[in-house]
Amino acid sequence: MARVTVEDCIDKVDNRFELVLLAGHRARQLSQGAPITIDRDNDKNPVVALREIADETLSPGDLKEDLIHSLQKHVEIDEPEGDTAPEIADQTQPAAADAESEEESVAFDRMSEEDLLAGIEGLVPPEKSDDF
């Protein structure tokens, strides 16, 4: 193959933009020393990458996965979950002996709805001032 074009590769990768991304990624791999799967024939890395895709010596799916992996900043590793943590006793519920003393000191928890409405109706709105 003397020259490789996008038309030679478009039947392997349907989207032209994806083809450019994959060929660019492969060309960067070649410049970093990745092994070449075809004869170089004095071609530059982008041409070699396109020729590899056209000759199907590399799978476009594998190139795509490798490209995605190279762009990820955080890779989640599925690890088996260990034993579940023991449950902590609920500290918000008081003991039975302390419950009686708290009932006397906490009166707002025992207010009825009528008492609350009466208290709200008795509120006076603040006077308007220039500060607000």
Secondary structure, 3 states (H helix, E strand, C coil): CCCCCHHHHCCCCCCHHHHHHHHHHHHHHHHCCCCCCCCCCCCCHHHHHHHHHHCCCCCHHHHHHHHHHHHCCCCCCCCCCCCCCCCCCCCCCCCHHHHHHHHHHCCHHHCCHHHHHHHHHCCCCCCCCCCC
